[in-house]
């Protein structure tokens, strides 16, 4: 998915707590929410398993950056034997969780 489409959803989640981010991602009607939802759930599980966080719900999304990944190049046949280039863009997403201080 192109980074431009993913950034629209990522901006809605930045700075929120993990439980708020899960609720927002489950309700947004964008296609980019599914990969971000899976990434957030995975990061919460990693925090619980590897970092020893007892309650992953107290985590907050401290950083979420979406950059362009590798671009797959395809071609579409057009009139008179020519071809147009199709660029299938991918995204590289970096999610950082931190414990929220209350």
N, C-alpha and C positions, 0 to 999 in steps of 0.2 A: 504494500500500500504506500502511496506517496506520502512523504513527510508533511506536506502541506495539509493533507486531510487528517493526519494523526495529531498534528499540533493543535487543531481546533478542539479536540477532545482533551488533550493533555493540559491545555491552559485552564480548563474547567476543574481540574483535579489538583493542580499545584497548591501546596500549602495546607491542604485539608488533612484531617486525621484519616487513618486507614479505613475506619468504619464508614465515615462520610464519603470517602472516595469510592468505596464499594457500592454504596447506595446510589451515588451519582452515575457511576458507570453502568449500573444495572438498569437505570431509567432513561438514559440518553438514546435517541433513535439513530445514532450513527453506526456505521459498520466498523469504524476504528475502535469502538468500545470493547469488542471481544478480545483482541490481542492485548489491550491494556489491562483488561480485567484479569486475564490469565497471568499476565506479568505481575500484577499487584498481589494476587493470591499466592503465586510462587514465592515472591519476595517475603511475604508475611510468614509463609511456611518455613522458608530458609532462616528467617530471624528467630523463629521459635526453636527450630532444630539445631542450628549451628551457633547462633549468638546467645542462646539461652534466655531469650525474652519470654517471660512467663505468660503475659497477655499481649498477643500481637495487635489487639485493638487499640492499645495506647500509643502505637506508632503513628507517625505523621509523615506525609510525603514531603520531604525537605527539598528534593531535587528531581526534576523530570525533564530530560532534554531529548529532543527528537532531531536527529540528523539524517542526512541522506546516506543510504547504503549503496550497494552495488546496483548498477542500472543494467537490466537485461535488454538487449537490442534485438528487435524483431523487424520484419518487413511485411508490408501489405501490398499485394499486387495491385497496380493501377492501370490506367488505360495506356495503350500503345507500348506495352512491354516495359513500362517503368515501375518503380517500386518506391513507396513512401516508408520512411523509417518510423517504427513504433518504439517508444522508450517505456519499458515497464519499470517503474521506479520502486525501490524498496526503502525501508526505514531502519535506522539503527536507534534503538530506544535505550536510554540509561535512566534507571529509576533508583533513587536514594531514599531510604527510610531512616528516620531518627526517632528516638524516644521523645514524646512530647513532655514538656516540663509544665507542671501546673502549679 
